[in-house]
């Protein structure tokens, strides 16, 4: 796994770490199999785990949520809008989760088979905000929907036993 790349999660992750607030795999869409959602990865160098941030194409829905948060709090770090493969997407930092390599299904690649990436400025913004949100979450400010602290502890226990 590499920071700044996009990945899909194996179904085993959702079986092993049951949290109703995790964005689960949606394999059937309009009668066809699809890997969704796609997750943007960054590494936590302290633990060796990665954190995955789901992206969504439901931009209008999240723009409305973003606008409400900015009106109320004067900022919104839980949503970041950016282009991915030429399309506007939203990074859902509020839904990020920890993961280890064993639960990665495959990497998101373009039609030429190349790893999908975003501009460096987007990568910097997303990771900076994700780290800030995670630090605030660790201090008890609930900005992330899944119980990521518990999930992280479980993943670290598995890592120790391997």
Secondary structure, 3 states (H helix, E strand, C coil): CCCCCEEEECHHHHHHCCCCCCCCCCCEECCEECCCCCEEEEECCCCCCEEEEEEECCHHHHHHHHHHHHHHHCCCCCEEEEEECCEEEEEEEEEEEEECHHHEEEECECCCCCECCCCHHHHHHHHHHHHHHHHHHHCCCCCCCCCHHHHHHHHHHHHHHC
